[in-house]
Amino acid sequence: MNTVDNTEPRIKDISVTNALITAHLMDGRTISVPLAWSWRLLDATPEQRAKYELIGDGQDVHWPDIDEDISAEGMLTGSPARPPKQPV
């Protein structure tokens, strides 16, 4: 039998406050990044922030109402979402 050890960080649960995005990982760690890292979550209502889906066995989180995706890896490596370019 061949088993693959999944070493990627996986999210068990996530919460969004007016200041932070906090992910509780399967391995017991908790990581937080500033809410400003996601301009979509920053502009979302509390109801939209609370409605999310875990994707890929917890590697990513998707908020369907605002079409936002955040990965555990991105939170750990410091990869904030980039806002769209504004017309000049």
MDTraj code that builds the backbone (N, CA, C; nanometers):
import mdtraj as md
import numpy as np

residues = "MET ASN THR VAL ASP ASN THR GLU PRO ARG ILE LYS ASP ILE SER VAL THR ASN ALA LEU ILE THR ALA HIS LEU MET ASP GLY ARG THR ILE SER VAL PRO LEU ALA TRP SER TRP ARG LEU LEU ASP ALA THR PRO GLU GLN ARG ALA LYS TYR GLU LEU ILE GLY ASP GLY GLN ASP VAL HIS TRP PRO ASP ILE ASP GLU ASP ILE SER ALA GLU GLY MET LEU THR GLY SER PRO ALA ARG PRO PRO LYS GLN PRO VAL".split()
xyz = np.array([
    [0.0847, -0.1174, 0.0000],
    [0.0000, 0.0000, 0.0000],
    [0.0892, 0.1237, 0.0000],
    [0.0569, 0.2196, -0.0861],
    [0.1339, 0.3415, -0.0976],
    [0.0516, 0.4568, -0.0419],
    [0.1039, 0.5242, 0.0578],
    [0.0345, 0.6397, 0.1135],
    [0.1205, 0.7629, 0.0934],
    [0.0552, 0.8729, 0.0694],
    [0.1246, 0.9999, 0.0500],
    [0.1043, 1.0834, 0.1753],
    [0.2126, 1.1337, 0.2283],
    [0.2064, 1.2175, 0.3459],
    [0.1792, 1.3606, 0.3018],
    [0.0676, 1.4178, 0.3434],
    [0.0328, 1.5536, 0.3064],
    [0.0998, 1.6496, 0.4040],
    [0.2018, 1.7211, 0.3557],
    [0.2742, 1.8129, 0.4417],
    [0.2294, 1.9572, 0.4230],
    [0.1368, 1.9811, 0.3307],
    [0.0868, 2.1166, 0.3108],
    [0.0014, 2.1574, 0.4301],
    [0.0084, 2.2852, 0.4693],
    [-0.0778, 2.3297, 0.5785],
    [-0.2247, 2.3232, 0.5360],
    [-0.3092, 2.2756, 0.6273],
    [-0.4510, 2.2617, 0.5967],
    [-0.5333, 2.3343, 0.7024],
    [-0.6339, 2.4054, 0.6572],
    [-0.7201, 2.4847, 0.7446],
    [-0.8358, 2.3995, 0.7941],
    [-0.8592, 2.4043, 0.9241],
    [-0.9720, 2.3346, 0.9850],
    [-1.0909, 2.4296, 0.9988],
    [-1.0622, 2.5563, 1.0320],
    [-1.1660, 2.6556, 1.0555],
    [-1.1041, 2.7932, 1.0323],
    [-1.1879, 2.8888, 0.9941],
    [-1.1383, 3.0246, 0.9709],
    [-1.2410, 3.1241, 1.0219],
    [-1.1933, 3.2371, 1.0706],
    [-1.2842, 3.3431, 1.1145],
    [-1.2304, 3.4770, 1.0665],
    [-1.3217, 3.5701, 1.0464],
    [-1.2856, 3.7029, 0.9994],
    [-1.3493, 3.8057, 1.0920],
    [-1.2658, 3.8929, 1.1479],
    [-1.3152, 4.0030, 1.2308],
    [-1.2938, 4.1335, 1.1548],
    [-1.3188, 4.2449, 1.2197],
    [-1.2958, 4.3741, 1.1554],
    [-1.1480, 4.4074, 1.1425],
    [-1.0614, 4.3232, 1.2009],
    [-0.9182, 4.3502, 1.1952],
    [-0.8353, 4.2347, 1.1393],
    [-0.8814, 4.1092, 1.1593],
    [-0.7972, 3.9942, 1.1268],
    [-0.8714, 3.8834, 1.0521],
    [-0.7939, 3.8088, 0.9723],
    [-0.8366, 3.6806, 0.9172],
    [-0.7564, 3.5764, 0.9951],
    [-0.8251, 3.4890, 1.0679],
    [-0.7576, 3.3922, 1.1540],
    [-0.7933, 3.2510, 1.1103],
    [-0.6895, 3.1723, 1.0812],
    [-0.7081, 3.0335, 1.0399],
    [-0.6555, 2.9404, 1.1484],
    [-0.7362, 2.8417, 1.1824],
    [-0.6968, 2.7354, 1.2741],
    [-0.6605, 2.6156, 1.1876],
    [-0.5351, 2.5734, 1.1951],
    [-0.4856, 2.4667, 1.1088],
    [-0.5066, 2.3295, 1.1715],
    [-0.5092, 2.2282, 1.0868],
    [-0.5291, 2.0901, 1.1305],
    [-0.4195, 2.0435, 1.2261],
    [-0.2986, 2.0998, 1.2119],
    [-0.1874, 2.0559, 1.2973],
    [-0.1821, 2.1276, 1.4315],
    [-0.2844, 2.2106, 1.4602],
    [-0.2926, 2.2782, 1.5892],
    [-0.2450, 2.4224, 1.5885],
    [-0.1784, 2.4659, 1.4828],
    [-0.1339, 2.6052, 1.4764],
    [-0.2503, 2.6973, 1.4448],
    [-0.2371, 2.8234, 1.4871],
    [-0.3306, 2.9286, 1.4522],
    [-0.2499, 3.0417, 1.3898],
    [-0.2952, 3.0867, 1.2718],
    [-0.2260, 3.1966, 1.2044],
    [-0.3257, 3.3068, 1.1742],
    [-0.2778, 3.4306, 1.1804],
    [-0.3631, 3.5463, 1.1512],
    [-0.2895, 3.6417, 1.0595],
    [-0.3667, 3.7056, 0.9726],
    [-0.3142, 3.8116, 0.8868],
    [-0.4112, 3.9288, 0.8950],
    [-0.3654, 4.0486, 0.8647],
    [-0.4545, 4.1645, 0.8689],
    [-0.5690, 4.1500, 0.7686],
    [-0.6861, 4.1960, 0.8066],
    [-0.8016, 4.1922, 0.7165],
    [-0.7726, 4.2696, 0.5878],
    [-0.6928, 4.3723, 0.5966],
    [-0.6594, 4.4530, 0.4783],
    [-0.5884, 4.3721, 0.3702],
    [-0.5387, 4.2510, 0.4027],
    [-0.4771, 4.1653, 0.3020],
    [-0.5774, 4.1204, 0.1971],
    [-0.7052, 4.1250, 0.2279],
    [-0.8081, 4.0866, 0.1314],
    [-0.9052, 4.2019, 0.1139],
    [-0.8905, 4.2757, 0.0058],
    [-0.9795, 4.3898, -0.0151],
    [-1.1240, 4.3448, -0.0320],
    [-1.1457, 4.2242, -0.0815],
    [-1.2838, 4.1755, -0.0945],
    [-1.3457, 4.1479, 0.0425],
    [-1.2706, 4.0820, 0.1311],
    [-1.3219, 4.0575, 0.2661],
    [-1.3350, 4.1870, 0.3447],
    [-1.2460, 4.2802, 0.3209],
    [-1.2515, 4.4103, 0.3876],
    [-1.3829, 4.4812, 0.3559],
    [-1.4285, 4.4705, 0.2315],
    [-1.5524, 4.5360, 0.1877],
    [-1.6771, 4.4514, 0.2116],
    [-1.6615, 4.3266, 0.2546],
    [-1.7750, 4.2345, 0.2706],
    [-1.8516, 4.2608, 0.4002],
    [-1.9760, 4.2166, 0.4016],
    [-2.0573, 4.2244, 0.5226],
    [-2.0175, 4.1117, 0.6178],
    [-2.0515, 4.1230, 0.7463],
    [-2.0230, 4.0125, 0.8386],
    [-2.0859, 3.8804, 0.7935],
    [-2.2039, 3.8857, 0.7343],
    [-2.2696, 3.7645, 0.6853],
    [-2.1906, 3.7023, 0.5714],
    [-2.1399, 3.7847, 0.4795],
    [-2.0594, 3.7332, 0.3683],
    [-1.9275, 3.6752, 0.4183],
    [-1.8677, 3.7381, 0.5188],
    [-1.7419, 3.6885, 0.5753],
    [-1.7607, 3.5545, 0.6448],
    [-1.8778, 3.5317, 0.7017],
    [-1.9032, 3.4080, 0.7770],
    [-1.9359, 3.2894, 0.6867],
    [-1.9703, 3.3158, 0.5609],
    [-2.0087, 3.2094, 0.4683],
    [-1.8889, 3.1722, 0.3806],
    [-1.8255, 3.0602, 0.4149],
    [-1.7076, 3.0156, 0.3404],
    [-1.7120, 2.8645, 0.3198],
    [-1.6265, 2.8183, 0.2285],
    [-1.6133, 2.6755, 0.1995],
    [-1.4651, 2.6405, 0.2018],
    [-1.4308, 2.5286, 0.2640],
    [-1.2940, 2.4794, 0.2572],
    [-1.2764, 2.4028, 0.1273],
    [-1.1643, 2.4236, 0.0616],
    [-1.1366, 2.3628, -0.0681],
    [-1.0079, 2.2805, -0.0583],
    [-1.0035, 2.1712, -0.1331],
    [-0.8810, 2.0925, -0.1428],
    [-0.8353, 2.0372, -0.0100],
    [-0.9247, 1.9799, 0.0660],
    [-0.8902, 1.9203, 0.1955],
    [-0.8352, 2.0240, 0.2923],
    [-0.8794, 2.1504, 0.2758],
    [-0.8404, 2.2563, 0.3681],
    [-0.7212, 2.3392, 0.3252],
    [-0.6674, 2.3167, 0.2072],
    [-0.5549, 2.3982, 0.1612],
    [-0.5990, 2.5411, 0.1290],
    [-0.7237, 2.5566, 0.0862],
    [-0.7757, 2.6876, 0.0475],
    [-0.9126, 2.7105, 0.1107],
    [-0.9500, 2.8385, 0.1146],
    [-1.0827, 2.8788, 0.1605],
    [-1.1442, 2.9646, 0.0511],
    [-1.2735, 2.9424, 0.0256],
    [-1.3458, 3.0196, -0.0764],
    [-1.4684, 3.0839, -0.0128],
    [-1.4872, 3.2136, -0.0385],
    [-1.6069, 3.2854, 0.0031],
    [-1.6909, 3.3072, -0.1225],
    [-1.7972, 3.2267, -0.1413],
    [-1.8719, 3.2310, -0.2669],
    [-1.9447, 3.3625, -0.2932],
    [-1.9922, 3.4278, -0.1906],
    [-2.0684, 3.5513, -0.2112],
    [-1.9836, 3.6664, -0.2639],
    [-1.8534, 3.6606, -0.2388],
    [-1.7662, 3.7696, -0.2835],
    [-1.6545, 3.7209, -0.3764],
    [-1.6579, 3.5933, -0.4120],
    [-1.5607, 3.5316, -0.5033],
    [-1.4166, 3.5561, -0.4576],
    [-1.3893, 3.5254, -0.3306],
    [-1.2551, 3.5410, -0.2751],
    [-1.1989, 3.4048, -0.2376],
    [-1.0704, 3.3855, -0.2615],
    [-0.9993, 3.2635, -0.2247],
    [-0.8719, 3.3014, -0.1506],
    [-0.8455, 3.2302, -0.0411],
    [-0.7225, 3.2489, 0.0349],
    [-0.6679, 3.1104, 0.0658],
    [-0.5355, 3.0958, 0.0567],
    [-0.4744, 2.9671, 0.0875],
    [-0.3999, 2.9745, 0.2203],
    [-0.3884, 2.8601, 0.2855],
    [-0.3095, 2.8520, 0.4085],
    [-0.1644, 2.8873, 0.3770],
    [-0.1155, 2.8361, 0.2653],
    [0.0224, 2.8648, 0.2247],
    [0.0445, 3.0145, 0.2046],
    [-0.0516, 3.0823, 0.1416],
    [-0.0413, 3.2265, 0.1207],
    [-0.0388, 3.3037, 0.2514],
    [-0.1196, 3.2599, 0.3473],
    [-0.1196, 3.3255, 0.4778],
    [0.0151, 3.3057, 0.5475],
    [0.0714, 3.1865, 0.5349],
    [0.1989, 3.1575, 0.6006],
    [0.3178, 3.2278, 0.5351],
    [0.3113, 3.2459, 0.4039],
    [0.4252, 3.3054, 0.3326],
    [0.4107, 3.4554, 0.3114],
    [0.2967, 3.5110, 0.3490],
    [0.2796, 3.6558, 0.3362],
    [0.2443, 3.7009, 0.1966],
    [0.1379, 3.6438, 0.1410],
    [0.0942, 3.6771, 0.0058],
    [-0.0441, 3.7409, 0.0074],
    [-0.0533, 3.8729, 0.0301],
    [-0.1853, 3.9365, 0.0315],
    [-0.2472, 3.9420, -0.1081],
    [-0.3801, 3.9526, -0.1120],
    [-0.4514, 3.9653, -0.2395],
    [-0.4237, 4.1037, -0.2994],
    [-0.4087, 4.1058, -0.4292],
    [-0.3833, 4.2323, -0.4972],
    [-0.5150, 4.2905, -0.5476],
    [-0.5421, 4.4172, -0.5144],
    [-0.6639, 4.4790, -0.5658],
    [-0.6536, 4.5022, -0.7161],
    [-0.7696, 4.5133, -0.7831],
    [-0.7635, 4.5377, -0.9276],
    [-0.7018, 4.6737, -0.9566],
    [-0.6403, 4.6838, -1.0729],
    [-0.5812, 4.8110, -1.1132],
    [-0.6927, 4.9112, -1.1429],
    [-0.6749, 5.0311, -1.0933],
    [-0.7704, 5.1378, -1.1168],
    [-0.7371, 5.2070, -1.2499],
    [-0.8392, 5.2414, -1.3279],
    [-0.8109, 5.3117, -1.4534],
    [-0.7495, 5.4492, -1.4252],
    [-0.6591, 5.4884, -1.5130],
    [-0.5892, 5.6159, -1.4947],
    [-0.6609, 5.7256, -1.5642],
])
top = md.Topology()
chain = top.add_chain()
for i, resn in enumerate(residues, 1):
    res = top.add_residue(resn, chain, resSeq=i)
    for name in ("N", "CA", "C"):
        top.add_atom(name, md.element.get_by_symbol(name[0]), res)
traj = md.Trajectory(xyz[None], top)
